[in-house]
Amino acid sequence: MAVPASKPVPRLQAIPLAHQEVSFQLDGREVARYHCEPGIERPFVFPVIGPAGRMLTRMGHPHDPVTHSHHNSVWIAHNDVSGVSFWADGKTGRIVHQRILELGDSDESAWVAAENWWVAPDGKAVLRERRRTAVEALSGGEWMLVLDIQLEPAAGEVTFGKTPFGLIGVRMAKTVGVNDGGGVIRNSEGGVNEKEILWRRARWVDYSGPVSSAAVDGITLMDHPANPNHPTWYHVRDDGWMGTSLSYDAPRTIRPGEVLKLRYGLHVHAGRPAPEAIERRWEAFAKSAPPEMKYRTK
């Protein structure tokens, strides 16, 4: 029975939880969770749950969880920011959450916008970041995870050094990996698996594989045409890893007063779609415009 004078309940909700976590729920079912709790090396999204109701990502490398502890499901990082690594765990830089700027719910999308500081081991801030993490509903239980990132120098110019590590990483579930499961990697240029995709430019890379004895799900990692090195180079491995390489070809510098804007999309889908279907989904993402992030920062 409808409650008199009640407002409609949005299909998608960003629900704040204890320990500075935000649960993204579609029709009451969690599909992803944003983590920004104190003490962690960097914010990340885990889990990522596909249409079959199973996790599509994991924390850490399945065969090397210690030295690959930085593989946090879906995360943002870079291996060389003016000489400081924000990639690995340990005595390196940290991406430190400062505050939630906005939480939003609707039938079409839910989002959390946050302010982060990229802090060097000596305690000095290198970058100020505004990040909007959004979940967008699609048909058939599928959905999009869209990350919008704005980076600006905290003091003086900042250079992203030439490296294949960064800016976005995705660690797939063990069963989805080519080596450990029944997974297949494909890209927009017709490449298949690591041998044909590693260090190649593409509009998108898809990693799909079994999540149960009866279901196949996957994630397509999409590069937006507004990104500065589009189509980007992809760093992919048959062991279940994929990511984009912002400065694989050359260093990239942000000067005081400049803002580096980046937009990435992850299509969380059922089955192993035909390349033509993936391309249509990428075309829709490519036409999407990043939202304005005019939040006050401290």
N, C-alpha and C positions, 0 to 999 in steps of 0.2 A: 504494500500500500504506500502510495506517495505521501510524503510529509507535506502538509499544507505550507505554501509559500516558501518551500525549500528551493535552493539554487541547484542547478544540475551538477552532478559529480563528474569531473573530467575523467576521460578514459585513461589519460596519462598523468601521473603524479610524481613529483620529486619530493620525497618524504624524508626530512632530516631525522637521523637516528642518533643514539648515544655514540660517544667517541668520535665525533666529527665525521660521520659517514652519511651519505645521502642515497636512499634507495629509490631507483626508478622502477615504477610499477605500471604495468599495462593491464587494465581491467582487473586490478587487484593482485596481479602476479608479478613478482620481481623479475625483471629482465637484465638489470645491471645495477652496480653499486659503485658510487664514487667515494674514494677514500682520501682524506686529507688530515688524518689524526696526527697529533703532536708526536715527534720522535721518528717518523718515517723519513726515508731518504728523498722521496718525491711523491706527489699525488699520483693515483692510478685508478683504473676502473677494473673491478673484479667482484663478482663473476660477470661473464657475458653469456647469457642463456639464449639458446636458439629455439626455433619453433617446436622442436621435438621435446623441449623441456630439459635439455641436458646442457652442461657447461661446455662452451666452445673454446675457452682459454684456461690457462693454468698459471700458477705462481712458480717460477723457477724452471730450469732445464730438467727434464726427466732423468738424465744421467749425470748431471753435474749441478746439483742444487746449491752448492757452496759458492763456487766462483761465478755462477750465473744467478745469484740471489736477486740481482737487479732486474731480472726478467719478470716484471710485475704485470702480467696479463696484457693490459693496454696502457702504455705510459708515454710520457713526453720527456725527452732528455737529449743531451748532446755530449760528445766525447771531448770537445775542445772549444771552450768559450774563453777566448783570450788566454789560452794556456791552461785553463782549469777544466778538469774532466767532471762532468755532471752525469756520467754514464754508469760507472760501476759503483758498488757500495764500498764503504770504508773511509779512508782518509782522503776524501775527494769533496767536491762541492755538493751542496744539498739544495733542492728546490723546496723552499719552506712556505707552507700555507700561512697566509696572514689573516684573511677573513672571507666570509661569504658575502658577495655583492648583491646577489639576487637569486631567488628561487621562483620557478614558474611552472604552472600546470595548465593544460588544455586538452581538448580531445585529439589534437593533432601532434602535440609535442609537450615535453617537460624538460626543464633545464636547470642547471646550477651554474652561476657565474662566480668566479673566485679570483682573488688577487694573491699572487705568489711572488716571492723574492728568490732569485737564484743567488745563493750565498757561497762565497769561496771559503776554503778551510780557515782563513785568517779572520773570518767573521764579517768581511766586507761584502756588501751587495754588489753583484755584477750586472744583473738584469732585473727589471720589474716586468712582471707578466700579468696579463689579464686573460683568463681562460674561460670559455663558455663550453660546457659539456652538455649536449642535448641528445635526447632520444626522440625519434620521430616514428609514428606508427605507420605501417604499411599493411597491405592485405595478407591474409593467410597466416597470421602470426609472425610475419617478418617485420623487421624494423631497421632503422638507420641510427647509428651512433655518429654524431657530427661534432667535431672538435674545432673550435675557432680559437686561435692563439694570437695574442698581440704582445710583442716583446720590444722593450725600449731600454737603452742604457741607463744604469743607475748613476753613473758618473764617468764621463769620458767615452770614447768610442769603444765598441765591442766587436771582436772579430770571431766568427765561427770558422775554426781552422779546417783545412782539407782533411776529411775523414769520412768513412762510410757509416759511422755510428751516430745516428740521430737524423731526424728529430722525433719521429714516432715509431714505436715498436709494438709488435703483437706477438705474444707467445701462445701458440695454439695448444689445445688439449692433446695429450699424448696419442690418443686413438686417431686423431685427425692428421697427425704427422705422416709424411711419406715413409720414413724409416720404421717407425714404431707401430703405425696403424695401416689404414688403407687409403690414405689421403693422396690427393693430386693437386699440384699447383699449376695455375695457368695465368697468362697475362694477355693484355690487349693486343700484343703483337704476334700472338700465336705460339708463344713459347710454352713449354711444358716442363715442370720441375726445375730443380736448382740449376742443372747443367745448362739449360736454355734461357734462364731468367736472371740469374745472379749477375749484378752489375750491368743490367740492361735498362734502358729507359722505357717507360710505359705509362699509360693513363691509369691503369688499374692492375692489381694482382689479386687473384682469387685462390683461397686455400680451403678446400672442401674435403670432408672425409666422414667416416662412420662415427656416430656418437652413441650407438647402441647396435644390437644385432639386427635391428629392423629399420634404422633411420640413418640418413646422411644429412648433415647440415654443414654450413660453411660461412666464411667471412670474406667479403671482397673489400680490400683496402684501396681507396680511391684518392687520387691526387687532383686537387681543384686547379683549373686552368689559371686562376689568379695567383697561384703560388709562384715565387720568383724563378724556380728552375723547372717549371712544368714543360714537358712531361719529365718527372723526376726519375732518378736512378733508384732501383729497388735492391734491397739487401735481403735475400731470401735463402733459406736452407731447407733441405729435406728433413731436418730434425724437428721441424715444427715452428720455425721462426720466420717472420717477415717484418720488414720495415722499410721506410723511405730514407733516402740519403740527401739531406739538404745541401751539404757542401762536399759531395763526392768529387765533383769536377774541379772546384776551386774554392778558396776562402771567400766568405761573405761578411762584409763589415756594416754595422749599424752605427751611425754617427749621432751625437747628441741632438735631440729634437726629431730624429727619425723614428719610425715605428715599423717593425717587421711584422706583417700580417700573414698568417698561414691558416689554411682550411683543409681538413681531411675528413673523409667520410668512410664509415665502415658499414657495409650492407650485411646484416645478419640474416641469412636466408636458409630455406629448406632445400634439400637436394643438391645437385650439381648442375646449376643452370647452364644452358647453351651460351656460348660466347656472345651471340647476338642479343640475348636477353640481358646479359651483364652490361653490354655496351649501351643498351637503352637506359638501364638504371644509371650508368655513369653520365649519360647525356642529361638526364634530369638533374643529377647532382651538379653537373657543370653549369647549368643555368641558374642554380640557386645563388642568392646573394648573401654574403656574410652579414650578420646583424650588426647594428651600431653598438659599440660597447663604450658608451660615454659615462662610465662610472667614475666617481671620485676615488682616487687612491691616496693613501696617506704618504 
